[in-house]
Amino acid sequence: MKKHIFKYSYKLGNIFKMRGQEKEAIVCYQTILENFLDTAYGPKSRDTLAQMGIEVKLPEATETEEF
């Protein structure tokens, strides 16, 4: 179940959003962006937050040092 938690978080966010619980929905979508950005639900969460009028700032990629 742990490997699919992002899917359930996204669906839960949709349920919260439909029920008018926007704060809870934002937490679900933000969790995906912070922890599962590289999944198919990352862009979906970003787009949903943007549609809700939430400004989305993705973390900047850090450069790796060469040894």
N, C-alpha and C positions, 0 to 999 in steps of 0.2 A: 504494500500500500504506500510506503514511503516514496517510492519512485514516481507515483502518480499524484502526489499531494498537490502539485501545481494545478492539475486538472480540476480537482475538487475545490481548491481555493478559488479558481476562476468561476466555477459554477455557483459556489456559495456567494461570491461577489455579485453575480447576476441576480440571485434570489434577493439579496439585501437591497439591491438597486430597485428591483421591481416592487418591493414592499415599502419603498420610500426611506430606507435606512441607509442613506448615502455615506455617512461616516464609516459604518461597518464595511460597506462595499469598497470604499477607498482603501481601507486597511488590507482587504483581500487582494486587490489589484496591485497595491504597492508592494506587498509581500512577494508577489510573483516577479515584479520588476527587480527587486533587491536580490532575490535568491535564485530565480529561474528564468532570467532574461533570455538565455540561449534556447529556450523551448519554443514551441509554436504558440504558447500562451503569452509570451513576453510582448510581442507586437500587438496582440489582441488586447491585452491589459492596458498598454500604452494608449492605444486608440480609444478604448472605452473611457479612460480617464480624461483624455482630450475632449471627447464628446460631452463629458460631464462638466467641462470648463476648468479642469484641474491642470495646472501647468506641470508638465512632466520634465524633470531634469534627470537624465541618465548619468550614472557615474562615468567619469572619464577613464579611458583605458590607460593603464600605467605602462611605461616603457620598461622593458626588461634590460637588466644590465648584462653586458657581455664580459666574460672573464677571460 
